[in-house]
Amino acid sequence: MGARQTLTLNGLEATRQILKSTASTKILMLSAHNEDEYIEYALALGAVGYVIKQSATHLLPMAIRAVHQGKTFLNPDDPPIRIHESHQNIIG
């Protein structure tokens, strides 16, 4: 599920709901959106990785391995992401 789908449940809301009911689930987002706001929000919700669809061919296998090993994964070519204060503790 993408980070911004226009149906009844988008990827960000699904992440929030899944982690609220099953906190041990590891969510790796696959999205067409490369804007920091989406990435920050997904991480603040509890996603442990974020891969842009355009990079998925070569990054998705690395991302899956990283998440499986308990690590967080972001595109290694992107600058570090800081979670904005307004996105802290959103799962509640």
PDB file of N, CA, C and O in Angstrom:
ATOM      1  N   MET A   1       0.842  -1.171   0.000  1.00  0.00           N
ATOM      2  CA  MET A   1       0.000   0.000   0.000  1.00  0.00           C
ATOM      3  C   MET A   1       0.888   1.236   0.000  1.00  0.00           C
ATOM      4  O   MET A   1       1.846   1.303   0.771  1.00  0.00           O
ATOM      5  N   GLY A   2       0.596   2.195  -0.831  1.00  0.00           N
ATOM      6  CA  GLY A   2       1.383   3.409  -0.938  1.00  0.00           C
ATOM      7  C   GLY A   2       1.133   4.365   0.210  1.00  0.00           C
ATOM      8  O   GLY A   2       0.192   4.190   0.984  1.00  0.00           O
ATOM      9  N   ALA A   3       1.982   5.378   0.317  1.00  0.00           N
ATOM     10  CA  ALA A   3       1.865   6.346   1.404  1.00  0.00           C
ATOM     11  C   ALA A   3       0.671   7.279   1.225  1.00  0.00           C
ATOM     12  O   ALA A   3       0.185   7.847   2.203  1.00  0.00           O
ATOM     13  N   ARG A   4       0.196   7.446   0.007  1.00  0.00           N
ATOM     14  CA  ARG A   4      -0.937   8.353  -0.181  1.00  0.00           C
ATOM     15  C   ARG A   4      -1.897   7.798  -1.229  1.00  0.00           C
ATOM     16  O   ARG A   4      -1.865   8.208  -2.390  1.00  0.00           O
ATOM     17  N   GLN A   5      -2.743   6.872  -0.819  1.00  0.00           N
ATOM     18  CA  GLN A   5      -3.761   6.362  -1.713  1.00  0.00           C
ATOM     19  C   GLN A   5      -5.064   7.087  -1.417  1.00  0.00           C
ATOM     20  O   GLN A   5      -5.311   7.491  -0.281  1.00  0.00           O
ATOM     21  N   THR A   6      -5.886   7.249  -2.423  1.00  0.00           N
ATOM     22  CA  THR A   6      -7.093   8.041  -2.242  1.00  0.00           C
ATOM     23  C   THR A   6      -8.319   7.203  -1.919  1.00  0.00           C
ATOM     24  O   THR A   6      -9.423   7.745  -1.874  1.00  0.00           O
ATOM     25  N   LEU A   7      -8.174   5.936  -1.698  1.00  0.00           N
ATOM     26  CA  LEU A   7      -9.312   5.116  -1.306  1.00  0.00           C
ATOM     27  C   LEU A   7      -9.615   5.354   0.160  1.00  0.00           C
ATOM     28  O   LEU A   7      -9.157   6.345   0.730  1.00  0.00           O
ATOM     29  N   THR A   8     -10.363   4.485   0.769  1.00  0.00           N
ATOM     30  CA  THR A   8     -10.798   4.719   2.142  1.00  0.00           C
ATOM     31  C   THR A   8      -9.668   4.660   3.160  1.00  0.00           C
ATOM     32  O   THR A   8      -9.797   5.235   4.241  1.00  0.00           O
ATOM     33  N   LEU A   9      -8.577   3.992   2.853  1.00  0.00           N
ATOM     34  CA  LEU A   9      -7.476   3.861   3.805  1.00  0.00           C
ATOM     35  C   LEU A   9      -6.161   4.022   3.059  1.00  0.00           C
ATOM     36  O   LEU A   9      -5.863   3.247   2.150  1.00  0.00           O
ATOM     37  N   ASN A  10      -5.368   5.030   3.438  1.00  0.00           N
ATOM     38  CA  ASN A  10      -4.083   5.207   2.763  1.00  0.00           C
ATOM     39  C   ASN A  10      -2.984   4.484   3.539  1.00  0.00           C
ATOM     40  O   ASN A  10      -3.227   3.964   4.628  1.00  0.00           O
ATOM     41  N   GLY A  11      -1.798   4.454   2.988  1.00  0.00           N
ATOM     42  CA  GLY A  11      -0.693   3.727   3.604  1.00  0.00           C
ATOM     43  C   GLY A  11      -0.284   4.265   4.957  1.00  0.00           C
ATOM     44  O   GLY A  11       0.086   3.498   5.846  1.00  0.00           O
ATOM     45  N   LEU A  12      -0.346   5.572   5.122  1.00  0.00           N
ATOM     46  CA  LEU A  12       0.022   6.168   6.410  1.00  0.00           C
ATOM     47  C   LEU A  12      -0.990   5.811   7.492  1.00  0.00           C
ATOM     48  O   LEU A  12      -0.613   5.442   8.605  1.00  0.00           O
ATOM     49  N   GLU A  13      -2.272   5.920   7.165  1.00  0.00           N
ATOM     50  CA  GLU A  13      -3.309   5.566   8.144  1.00  0.00           C
ATOM     51  C   GLU A  13      -3.281   4.070   8.430  1.00  0.00           C
ATOM     52  O   GLU A  13      -3.485   3.654   9.571  1.00  0.00           O
ATOM     53  N   ALA A  14      -3.031   3.259   7.406  1.00  0.00           N
ATOM     54  CA  ALA A  14      -2.924   1.814   7.620  1.00  0.00           C
ATOM     55  C   ALA A  14      -1.761   1.498   8.557  1.00  0.00           C
ATOM     56  O   ALA A  14      -1.881   0.635   9.427  1.00  0.00           O
ATOM     57  N   THR A  15      -0.642   2.189   8.384  1.00  0.00           N
ATOM     58  CA  THR A  15       0.515   2.005   9.268  1.00  0.00           C
ATOM     59  C   THR A  15       0.135   2.310  10.708  1.00  0.00           C
ATOM     60  O   THR A  15       0.449   1.544  11.619  1.00  0.00           O
ATOM     61  N   ARG A  16      -0.542   3.431  10.905  1.00  0.00           N
ATOM     62  CA  ARG A  16      -0.961   3.822  12.247  1.00  0.00           C
ATOM     63  C   ARG A  16      -1.867   2.758  12.871  1.00  0.00           C
ATOM     64  O   ARG A  16      -1.676   2.373  14.025  1.00  0.00           O
ATOM     65  N   GLN A  17      -2.844   2.289  12.109  1.00  0.00           N
ATOM     66  CA  GLN A  17      -3.798   1.317  12.639  1.00  0.00           C
ATOM     67  C   GLN A  17      -3.148  -0.045  12.897  1.00  0.00           C
ATOM     68  O   GLN A  17      -3.424  -0.683  13.913  1.00  0.00           O
ATOM     69  N   ILE A  18      -2.300  -0.482  11.992  1.00  0.00           N
ATOM     70  CA  ILE A  18      -1.630  -1.779  12.163  1.00  0.00           C
ATOM     71  C   ILE A  18      -0.758  -1.757  13.412  1.00  0.00           C
ATOM     72  O   ILE A  18      -0.814  -2.679  14.226  1.00  0.00           O
ATOM     73  N   LEU A  19       0.045  -0.712  13.566  1.00  0.00           N
ATOM     74  CA  LEU A  19       0.948  -0.648  14.719  1.00  0.00           C
ATOM     75  C   LEU A  19       0.208  -0.405  16.029  1.00  0.00           C
ATOM     76  O   LEU A  19       0.693  -0.779  17.097  1.00  0.00           O
ATOM     77  N   LYS A  20      -0.946   0.209  15.952  1.00  0.00           N
ATOM     78  CA  LYS A  20      -1.746   0.404  17.159  1.00  0.00           C
ATOM     79  C   LYS A  20      -2.273  -0.938  17.662  1.00  0.00           C
ATOM     80  O   LYS A  20      -2.359  -1.161  18.870  1.00  0.00           O
ATOM     81  N   SER A  21      -2.627  -1.829  16.736  1.00  0.00           N
ATOM     82  CA  SER A  21      -3.168  -3.126  17.148  1.00  0.00           C
ATOM     83  C   SER A  21      -2.099  -4.205  17.287  1.00  0.00           C
ATOM     84  O   SER A  21      -2.269  -5.146  18.063  1.00  0.00           O
ATOM     85  N   THR A  22      -1.003  -4.080  16.546  1.00  0.00           N
ATOM     86  CA  THR A  22       0.063  -5.077  16.584  1.00  0.00           C
ATOM     87  C   THR A  22       1.403  -4.350  16.536  1.00  0.00           C
ATOM     88  O   THR A  22       2.014  -4.232  15.474  1.00  0.00           O
ATOM     89  N   ALA A  23       1.849  -3.873  17.667  1.00  0.00           N
ATOM     90  CA  ALA A  23       3.036  -3.012  17.731  1.00  0.00           C
ATOM     91  C   ALA A  23       4.321  -3.682  17.258  1.00  0.00           C
ATOM     92  O   ALA A  23       5.260  -2.992  16.862  1.00  0.00           O
ATOM     93  N   SER A  24       4.381  -4.993  17.292  1.00  0.00           N
ATOM     94  CA  SER A  24       5.613  -5.682  16.908  1.00  0.00           C
ATOM     95  C   SER A  24       5.779  -5.819  15.392  1.00  0.00           C
ATOM     96  O   SER A  24       6.828  -6.267  14.929  1.00  0.00           O
ATOM     97  N   THR A  25       4.771  -5.444  14.622  1.00  0.00           N
ATOM     98  CA  THR A  25       4.844  -5.525  13.165  1.00  0.00           C
ATOM     99  C   THR A  25       5.865  -4.526  12.636  1.00  0.00           C
ATOM    100  O   THR A  25       5.920  -3.388  13.103  1.00  0.00           O
ATOM    101  N   LYS A  26       6.656  -4.937  11.683  1.00  0.00           N
ATOM    102  CA  LYS A  26       7.649  -4.061  11.048  1.00  0.00           C
ATOM    103  C   LYS A  26       7.081  -3.585   9.715  1.00  0.00           C
ATOM    104  O   LYS A  26       6.787  -4.398   8.839  1.00  0.00           O
ATOM    105  N   ILE A  27       6.928  -2.286   9.561  1.00  0.00           N
ATOM    106  CA  ILE A  27       6.341  -1.711   8.347  1.00  0.00           C
ATOM    107  C   ILE A  27       7.428  -1.059   7.510  1.00  0.00           C
ATOM    108  O   ILE A  27       8.159  -0.186   7.978  1.00  0.00           O
ATOM    109  N   LEU A  28       7.520  -1.497   6.269  1.00  0.00           N
ATOM    110  CA  LEU A  28       8.427  -0.919   5.285  1.00  0.00           C
ATOM    111  C   LEU A  28       7.548  -0.270   4.226  1.00  0.00           C
ATOM    112  O   LEU A  28       6.835  -0.960   3.498  1.00  0.00           O
ATOM    113  N   MET A  29       7.597   1.050   4.138  1.00  0.00           N
ATOM    114  CA  MET A  29       6.767   1.788   3.186  1.00  0.00           C
ATOM    115  C   MET A  29       7.412   1.764   1.805  1.00  0.00           C
ATOM    116  O   MET A  29       8.626   1.919   1.670  1.00  0.00           O
ATOM    117  N   LEU A  30       6.585   1.567   0.785  1.00  0.00           N
ATOM    118  CA  LEU A  30       6.992   1.672  -0.608  1.00  0.00           C
ATOM    119  C   LEU A  30       6.092   2.733  -1.222  1.00  0.00           C
ATOM    120  O   LEU A  30       4.878   2.543  -1.301  1.00  0.00           O
ATOM    121  N   SER A  31       6.669   3.846  -1.656  1.00  0.00           N
ATOM    122  CA  SER A  31       5.860   4.986  -2.077  1.00  0.00           C
ATOM    123  C   SER A  31       6.438   5.688  -3.296  1.00  0.00           C
ATOM    124  O   SER A  31       7.636   5.618  -3.572  1.00  0.00           O
ATOM    125  N   ALA A  32       5.563   6.359  -4.006  1.00  0.00           N
ATOM    126  CA  ALA A  32       5.992   7.203  -5.127  1.00  0.00           C
ATOM    127  C   ALA A  32       6.408   8.589  -4.643  1.00  0.00           C
ATOM    128  O   ALA A  32       6.962   9.380  -5.407  1.00  0.00           O
ATOM    129  N   HIS A  33       6.139   8.881  -3.369  1.00  0.00           N
ATOM    130  CA  HIS A  33       6.399  10.211  -2.828  1.00  0.00           C
ATOM    131  C   HIS A  33       7.760  10.284  -2.150  1.00  0.00           C
ATOM    132  O   HIS A  33       8.063   9.508  -1.244  1.00  0.00           O
ATOM    133  N   ASN A  34       8.574  11.230  -2.607  1.00  0.00           N
ATOM    134  CA  ASN A  34       9.921  11.391  -2.081  1.00  0.00           C
ATOM    135  C   ASN A  34      10.053  12.641  -1.203  1.00  0.00           C
ATOM    136  O   ASN A  34      11.161  13.021  -0.825  1.00  0.00           O
ATOM    137  N   GLU A  35       8.921  13.278  -0.881  1.00  0.00           N
ATOM    138  CA  GLU A  35       8.960  14.484  -0.075  1.00  0.00           C
ATOM    139  C   GLU A  35       9.258  14.134   1.378  1.00  0.00           C
ATOM    140  O   GLU A  35       8.731  13.159   1.914  1.00  0.00           O
ATOM    141  N   ASP A  36      10.115  14.947   2.010  1.00  0.00           N
ATOM    142  CA  ASP A  36      10.491  14.697   3.401  1.00  0.00           C
ATOM    143  C   ASP A  36       9.283  14.568   4.319  1.00  0.00           C
ATOM    144  O   ASP A  36       9.293  13.768   5.254  1.00  0.00           O
ATOM    145  N   GLU A  37       8.236  15.358   4.051  1.00  0.00           N
ATOM    146  CA  GLU A  37       7.049  15.333   4.905  1.00  0.00           C
ATOM    147  C   GLU A  37       6.438  13.930   4.983  1.00  0.00           C
ATOM    148  O   GLU A  37       6.064  13.486   6.069  1.00  0.00           O
ATOM    149  N   TYR A  38       6.331  13.232   3.861  1.00  0.00           N
ATOM    150  CA  TYR A  38       5.772  11.877   3.862  1.00  0.00           C
ATOM    151  C   TYR A  38       6.683  10.914   4.606  1.00  0.00           C
ATOM    152  O   TYR A  38       6.223  10.085   5.392  1.00  0.00           O
ATOM    153  N   ILE A  39       7.978  11.035   4.350  1.00  0.00           N
ATOM    154  CA  ILE A  39       8.945  10.138   4.983  1.00  0.00           C
ATOM    155  C   ILE A  39       8.958  10.367   6.493  1.00  0.00           C
ATOM    156  O   ILE A  39       8.922   9.409   7.266  1.00  0.00           O
ATOM    157  N   GLU A  40       9.009  11.619   6.913  1.00  0.00           N
ATOM    158  CA  GLU A  40       8.989  11.950   8.344  1.00  0.00           C
ATOM    159  C   GLU A  40       7.739  11.402   9.011  1.00  0.00           C
ATOM    160  O   GLU A  40       7.805  10.807  10.087  1.00  0.00           O
ATOM    161  N   TYR A  41       6.606  11.607   8.365  1.00  0.00           N
ATOM    162  CA  TYR A  41       5.337  11.177   8.950  1.00  0.00           C
ATOM    163  C   TYR A  41       5.281   9.653   9.069  1.00  0.00           C
ATOM    164  O   TYR A  41       4.837   9.126  10.089  1.00  0.00           O
ATOM    165  N   ALA A  42       5.728   8.954   8.039  1.00  0.00           N
ATOM    166  CA  ALA A  42       5.734   7.488   8.077  1.00  0.00           C
ATOM    167  C   ALA A  42       6.615   6.982   9.213  1.00  0.00           C
ATOM    168  O   ALA A  42       6.230   6.060   9.932  1.00  0.00           O
ATOM    169  N   LEU A  43       7.792   7.577   9.380  1.00  0.00           N
ATOM    170  CA  LEU A  43       8.697   7.167  10.460  1.00  0.00           C
ATOM    171  C   LEU A  43       8.114   7.510  11.825  1.00  0.00           C
ATOM    172  O   LEU A  43       8.228   6.732  12.772  1.00  0.00           O
ATOM    173  N   ALA A  44       7.495   8.674  11.919  1.00  0.00           N
ATOM    174  CA  ALA A  44       6.887   9.071  13.188  1.00  0.00           C
ATOM    175  C   ALA A  44       5.746   8.128  13.563  1.00  0.00           C
ATOM    176  O   ALA A  44       5.503   7.881  14.744  1.00  0.00           O
ATOM    177  N   LEU A  45       5.056   7.607  12.568  1.00  0.00           N
ATOM    178  CA  LEU A  45       3.977   6.649  12.824  1.00  0.00           C
ATOM    179  C   LEU A  45       4.512   5.293  13.263  1.00  0.00           C
ATOM    180  O   LEU A  45       3.790   4.499  13.867  1.00  0.00           O
ATOM    181  N   GLY A  46       5.776   5.034  12.959  1.00  0.00           N
ATOM    182  CA  GLY A  46       6.371   3.772  13.375  1.00  0.00           C
ATOM    183  C   GLY A  46       6.899   2.904  12.251  1.00  0.00           C
ATOM    184  O   GLY A  46       7.394   1.807  12.505  1.00  0.00           O
ATOM    185  N   ALA A  47       6.804   3.371  11.004  1.00  0.00           N
ATOM    186  CA  ALA A  47       7.400   2.613   9.900  1.00  0.00           C
ATOM    187  C   ALA A  47       8.907   2.530  10.147  1.00  0.00           C
ATOM    188  O   ALA A  47       9.506   3.475  10.661  1.00  0.00           O
ATOM    189  N   VAL A  48       9.512   1.416   9.787  1.00  0.00           N
ATOM    190  CA  VAL A  48      10.946   1.241  10.025  1.00  0.00           C
ATOM    191  C   VAL A  48      11.768   1.400   8.751  1.00  0.00           C
ATOM    192  O   VAL A  48      12.992   1.264   8.764  1.00  0.00           O
ATOM    193  N   GLY A  49      11.082   1.687   7.662  1.00  0.00           N
ATOM    194  CA  GLY A  49      11.786   1.910   6.420  1.00  0.00           C
ATOM    195  C   GLY A  49      10.893   2.602   5.411  1.00  0.00           C
ATOM    196  O   GLY A  49       9.667   2.558   5.512  1.00  0.00           O
ATOM    197  N   TYR A  50      11.518   3.239   4.439  1.00  0.00           N
ATOM    198  CA  TYR A  50      10.787   3.973   3.410  1.00  0.00           C
ATOM    199  C   TYR A  50      11.590   3.884   2.128  1.00  0.00           C
ATOM    200  O   TYR A  50      12.733   4.337   2.065  1.00  0.00           O
ATOM    201  N   VAL A  51      10.985   3.298   1.106  1.00  0.00           N
ATOM    202  CA  VAL A  51      11.642   3.134  -0.189  1.00  0.00           C
ATOM    203  C   VAL A  51      10.791   3.821  -1.245  1.00  0.00           C
ATOM    204  O   VAL A  51       9.572   3.651  -1.281  1.00  0.00           O
ATOM    205  N   ILE A  52      11.437   4.593  -2.097  1.00  0.00           N
ATOM    206  CA  ILE A  52      10.762   5.268  -3.203  1.00  0.00           C
ATOM    207  C   ILE A  52      10.628   4.269  -4.351  1.00  0.00           C
ATOM    208  O   ILE A  52      11.582   3.569  -4.688  1.00  0.00           O
ATOM    209  N   LYS A  53       9.444   4.211  -4.944  1.00  0.00           N
ATOM    210  CA  LYS A  53       9.194   3.233  -6.012  1.00  0.00           C
ATOM    211  C   LYS A  53      10.209   3.324  -7.141  1.00  0.00           C
ATOM    212  O   LYS A  53      10.596   2.301  -7.705  1.00  0.00           O
ATOM    213  N   GLN A  54      10.647   4.536  -7.478  1.00  0.00           N
ATOM    214  CA  GLN A  54      11.604   4.695  -8.572  1.00  0.00           C
ATOM    215  C   GLN A  54      12.944   4.025  -8.254  1.00  0.00           C
ATOM    216  O   GLN A  54      13.702   3.691  -9.165  1.00  0.00           O
ATOM    217  N   SER A  55      13.236   3.828  -6.971  1.00  0.00           N
ATOM    218  CA  SER A  55      14.492   3.195  -6.560  1.00  0.00           C
ATOM    219  C   SER A  55      14.290   1.752  -6.117  1.00  0.00           C
ATOM    220  O   SER A  55      15.243   1.082  -5.720  1.00  0.00           O
ATOM    221  N   ALA A  56      13.081   1.283  -6.183  1.00  0.00           N
ATOM    222  CA  ALA A  56      12.735  -0.018  -5.587  1.00  0.00           C
ATOM    223  C   ALA A  56      13.514  -1.188  -6.175  1.00  0.00           C
ATOM    224  O   ALA A  56      13.849  -2.129  -5.455  1.00  0.00           O
ATOM    225  N   THR A  57      13.806  -1.143  -7.460  1.00  0.00           N
ATOM    226  CA  THR A  57      14.479  -2.270  -8.093  1.00  0.00           C
ATOM    227  C   THR A  57      15.780  -2.632  -7.393  1.00  0.00           C
ATOM    228  O   THR A  57      16.053  -3.809  -7.158  1.00  0.00           O
ATOM    229  N   HIS A  58      16.575  -1.642  -7.063  1.00  0.00           N
ATOM    230  CA  HIS A  58      17.849  -1.955  -6.425  1.00  0.00           C
ATOM    231  C   HIS A  58      17.836  -1.772  -4.907  1.00  0.00           C
ATOM    232  O   HIS A  58      18.670  -2.361  -4.218  1.00  0.00           O
ATOM    233  N   LEU A  59      16.904  -0.967  -4.364  1.00  0.00           N
ATOM    234  CA  LEU A  59      16.918  -0.726  -2.919  1.00  0.00           C
ATOM    235  C   LEU A  59      16.006  -1.658  -2.126  1.00  0.00           C
ATOM    236  O   LEU A  59      16.277  -1.925  -0.955  1.00  0.00           O
ATOM    237  N   LEU A  60      14.939  -2.157  -2.732  1.00  0.00           N
ATOM    238  CA  LEU A  60      13.986  -2.965  -1.975  1.00  0.00           C
ATOM    239  C   LEU A  60      14.613  -4.212  -1.350  1.00  0.00           C
ATOM    240  O   LEU A  60      14.333  -4.499  -0.186  1.00  0.00           O
ATOM    241  N   PRO A  61      15.448  -4.966  -2.072  1.00  0.00           N
ATOM    242  CA  PRO A  61      16.080  -6.122  -1.416  1.00  0.00           C
ATOM    243  C   PRO A  61      16.935  -5.719  -0.200  1.00  0.00           C
ATOM    244  O   PRO A  61      16.909  -6.396   0.828  1.00  0.00           O
ATOM    245  N   MET A  62      17.691  -4.614  -0.322  1.00  0.00           N
ATOM    246  CA  MET A  62      18.492  -4.136   0.819  1.00  0.00           C
ATOM    247  C   MET A  62      17.595  -3.701   1.964  1.00  0.00           C
ATOM    248  O   MET A  62      17.898  -3.962   3.129  1.00  0.00           O
ATOM    249  N   ALA A  63      16.493  -3.039   1.636  1.00  0.00           N
ATOM    250  CA  ALA A  63      15.569  -2.556   2.662  1.00  0.00           C
ATOM    251  C   ALA A  63      14.943  -3.723   3.420  1.00  0.00           C
ATOM    252  O   ALA A  63      14.845  -3.687   4.646  1.00  0.00           O
ATOM    253  N   ILE A  64      14.528  -4.736   2.710  1.00  0.00           N
ATOM    254  CA  ILE A  64      13.916  -5.912   3.353  1.00  0.00           C
ATOM    255  C   ILE A  64      14.924  -6.583   4.271  1.00  0.00           C
ATOM    256  O   ILE A  64      14.584  -6.956   5.394  1.00  0.00           O
ATOM    257  N   ARG A  65      16.157  -6.742   3.813  1.00  0.00           N
ATOM    258  CA  ARG A  65      17.188  -7.348   4.662  1.00  0.00           C
ATOM    259  C   ARG A  65      17.433  -6.506   5.908  1.00  0.00           C
ATOM    260  O   ARG A  65      17.535  -7.043   7.011  1.00  0.00           O
ATOM    261  N   ALA A  66      17.527  -5.186   5.736  1.00  0.00           N
ATOM    262  CA  ALA A  66      17.786  -4.292   6.875  1.00  0.00           C
ATOM    263  C   ALA A  66      16.662  -4.391   7.908  1.00  0.00           C
ATOM    264  O   ALA A  66      16.922  -4.524   9.104  1.00  0.00           O
ATOM    265  N   VAL A  67      15.429  -4.326   7.448  1.00  0.00           N
ATOM    266  CA  VAL A  67      14.284  -4.401   8.359  1.00  0.00           C
ATOM    267  C   VAL A  67      14.248  -5.762   9.052  1.00  0.00           C
ATOM    268  O   VAL A  67      13.966  -5.843  10.247  1.00  0.00           O
ATOM    269  N   HIS A  68      14.528  -6.815   8.316  1.00  0.00           N
ATOM    270  CA  HIS A  68      14.565  -8.161   8.894  1.00  0.00           C
ATOM    271  C   HIS A  68      15.628  -8.261  10.000  1.00  0.00           C
ATOM    272  O   HIS A  68      15.459  -9.006  10.966  1.00  0.00           O
ATOM    273  N   GLN A  69      16.720  -7.506   9.848  1.00  0.00           N
ATOM    274  CA  GLN A  69      17.796  -7.497  10.846  1.00  0.00           C
ATOM    275  C   GLN A  69      17.537  -6.513  11.985  1.00  0.00           C
ATOM    276  O   GLN A  69      18.393  -6.326  12.850  1.00  0.00           O
ATOM    277  N   GLY A  70      16.370  -5.890  11.991  1.00  0.00           N
ATOM    278  CA  GLY A  70      16.018  -4.970  13.066  1.00  0.00           C
ATOM    279  C   GLY A  70      16.515  -3.554  12.871  1.00  0.00           C
ATOM    280  O   GLY A  70      16.521  -2.765  13.816  1.00  0.00           O
ATOM    281  N   LYS A  71      16.933  -3.216  11.659  1.00  0.00           N
ATOM    282  CA  LYS A  71      17.438  -1.878  11.368  1.00  0.00           C
ATOM    283  C   LYS A  71      16.364  -1.025  10.699  1.00  0.00           C
ATOM    284  O   LYS A  71      15.363  -1.543  10.203  1.00  0.00           O
ATOM    285  N   THR A  72      16.584   0.271  10.693  1.00  0.00           N
ATOM    286  CA  THR A  72      15.741   1.203   9.949  1.00  0.00           C
ATOM    287  C   THR A  72      16.382   1.412   8.590  1.00  0.00           C
ATOM    288  O   THR A  72      17.607   1.457   8.481  1.00  0.00           O
ATOM    289  N   PHE A  73      15.560   1.542   7.546  1.00  0.00           N
ATOM    290  CA  PHE A  73      16.112   1.733   6.206  1.00  0.00           C
ATOM    291  C   PHE A  73      15.514   2.957   5.533  1.00  0.00           C
ATOM    292  O   PHE A  73      14.295   3.108   5.448  1.00  0.00           O
ATOM    293  N   LEU A  74      16.397   3.830   5.056  1.00  0.00           N
ATOM    294  CA  LEU A  74      16.041   4.952   4.195  1.00  0.00           C
ATOM    295  C   LEU A  74      17.017   4.951   3.032  1.00  0.00           C
ATOM    296  O   LEU A  74      18.090   4.355   3.122  1.00  0.00           O
ATOM    297  N   ASN A  75      16.659   5.603   1.956  1.00  0.00           N
ATOM    298  CA  ASN A  75      17.542   5.684   0.798  1.00  0.00           C
ATOM    299  C   ASN A  75      18.895   6.228   1.240  1.00  0.00           C
ATOM    300  O   ASN A  75      18.968   7.343   1.757  1.00  0.00           O
ATOM    301  N   PRO A  76      19.961   5.468   1.048  1.00  0.00           N
ATOM    302  CA  PRO A  76      21.285   5.912   1.503  1.00  0.00           C
ATOM    303  C   PRO A  76      21.784   7.172   0.795  1.00  0.00           C
ATOM    304  O   PRO A  76      22.708   7.820   1.288  1.00  0.00           O
ATOM    305  N   ASP A  77      21.200   7.533  -0.343  1.00  0.00           N
ATOM    306  CA  ASP A  77      21.615   8.733  -1.071  1.00  0.00           C
ATOM    307  C   ASP A  77      20.898   9.989  -0.598  1.00  0.00           C
ATOM    308  O   ASP A  77      21.301  11.099  -0.945  1.00  0.00           O
ATOM    309  N   ASP A  78      19.839   9.826   0.192  1.00  0.00           N
ATOM    310  CA  ASP A  78      19.084  10.983   0.692  1.00  0.00           C
ATOM    311  C   ASP A  78      19.739  11.543   1.941  1.00  0.00           C
ATOM    312  O   ASP A  78      20.407  10.811   2.671  1.00  0.00           O
ATOM    313  N   PRO A  79      19.555  12.842   2.199  1.00  0.00           N
ATOM    314  CA  PRO A  79      20.069  13.418   3.454  1.00  0.00           C
ATOM    315  C   PRO A  79      19.306  12.835   4.641  1.00  0.00           C
ATOM    316  O   PRO A  79      18.179  12.368   4.480  1.00  0.00           O
ATOM    317  N   PRO A  80      19.908  12.857   5.827  1.00  0.00           N
ATOM    318  CA  PRO A  80      19.232  12.321   7.012  1.00  0.00           C
ATOM    319  C   PRO A  80      17.898  13.021   7.259  1.00  0.00           C
ATOM    320  O   PRO A  80      17.748  14.215   7.002  1.00  0.00           O
ATOM    321  N   ILE A  81      16.941  12.255   7.761  1.00  0.00           N
ATOM    322  CA  ILE A  81      15.600  12.774   8.048  1.00  0.00           C
ATOM    323  C   ILE A  81      15.488  13.033   9.540  1.00  0.00           C
ATOM    324  O   ILE A  81      15.868  12.195  10.358  1.00  0.00           O
ATOM    325  N   ARG A  82      14.968  14.188   9.883  1.00  0.00           N
ATOM    326  CA  ARG A  82      14.655  14.500  11.277  1.00  0.00           C
ATOM    327  C   ARG A  82      13.147  14.523  11.398  1.00  0.00           C
ATOM    328  O   ARG A  82      12.459  15.139  10.584  1.00  0.00           O
ATOM    329  N   ILE A  83      12.635  13.852  12.416  1.00  0.00           N
ATOM    330  CA  ILE A  83      11.190  13.843  12.614  1.00  0.00           C
ATOM    331  C   ILE A  83      10.788  15.146  13.295  1.00  0.00           C
ATOM    332  O   ILE A  83      11.233  15.448  14.402  1.00  0.00           O
ATOM    333  N   HIS A  84       9.955  15.897  12.628  1.00  0.00           N
ATOM    334  CA  HIS A  84       9.484  17.181  13.141  1.00  0.00           C
ATOM    335  C   HIS A  84       8.682  16.985  14.421  1.00  0.00           C
ATOM    336  O   HIS A  84       7.986  15.981  14.572  1.00  0.00           O
ATOM    337  N   GLU A  85       8.774  17.928  15.331  1.00  0.00           N
ATOM    338  CA  GLU A  85       8.071  17.851  16.613  1.00  0.00           C
ATOM    339  C   GLU A  85       6.589  17.562  16.454  1.00  0.00           C
ATOM    340  O   GLU A  85       6.015  16.830  17.261  1.00  0.00           O
ATOM    341  N   SER A  86       5.962  18.119  15.437  1.00  0.00           N
ATOM    342  CA  SER A  86       4.526  17.923  15.251  1.00  0.00           C
ATOM    343  C   SER A  86       4.177  16.484  14.869  1.00  0.00           C
ATOM    344  O   SER A  86       3.011  16.091  14.923  1.00  0.00           O
ATOM    345  N   HIS A  87       5.182  15.704  14.486  1.00  0.00           N
ATOM    346  CA  HIS A  87       4.944  14.317  14.114  1.00  0.00           C
ATOM    347  C   HIS A  87       5.313  13.345  15.231  1.00  0.00           C
ATOM    348  O   HIS A  87       5.200  12.133  15.047  1.00  0.00           O
ATOM    349  N   GLN A  88       5.744  13.839  16.365  1.00  0.00           N
ATOM    350  CA  GLN A  88       6.123  12.965  17.471  1.00  0.00           C
ATOM    351  C   GLN A  88       4.879  12.361  18.112  1.00  0.00           C
ATOM    352  O   GLN A  88       3.855  13.032  18.241  1.00  0.00           O
ATOM    353  N   ASN A  89       4.964  11.105  18.512  1.00  0.00           N
ATOM    354  CA  ASN A  89       3.907  10.433  19.274  1.00  0.00           C
ATOM    355  C   ASN A  89       2.533  10.522  18.598  1.00  0.00           C
ATOM    356  O   ASN A  89       1.562  10.951  19.223  1.00  0.00           O
ATOM    357  N   ILE A  90       2.451  10.125  17.347  1.00  0.00           N
ATOM    358  CA  ILE A  90       1.194  10.215  16.618  1.00  0.00           C
ATOM    359  C   ILE A  90       0.381   8.934  16.700  1.00  0.00           C
ATOM    360  O   ILE A  90      -0.811   8.947  16.395  1.00  0.00           O
ATOM    361  N   ILE A  91       0.988   7.845  17.098  1.00  0.00           N
ATOM    362  CA  ILE A  91       0.290   6.561  17.038  1.00  0.00           C
ATOM    363  C   ILE A  91      -0.947   6.543  17.931  1.00  0.00           C
ATOM    364  O   ILE A  91      -1.997   6.061  17.504  1.00  0.00           O
ATOM    365  N   GLY A  92      -0.854   7.047  19.142  1.00  0.00           N
ATOM    366  CA  GLY A  92      -1.899   7.090  20.127  1.00  0.00           C
ATOM    367  C   GLY A  92      -3.271   7.036  19.706  1.00  0.00           C
ATOM    368  O   GLY A  92      -4.175   7.072  20.541  1.00  0.00           O
TER     369      GLY A  92
END
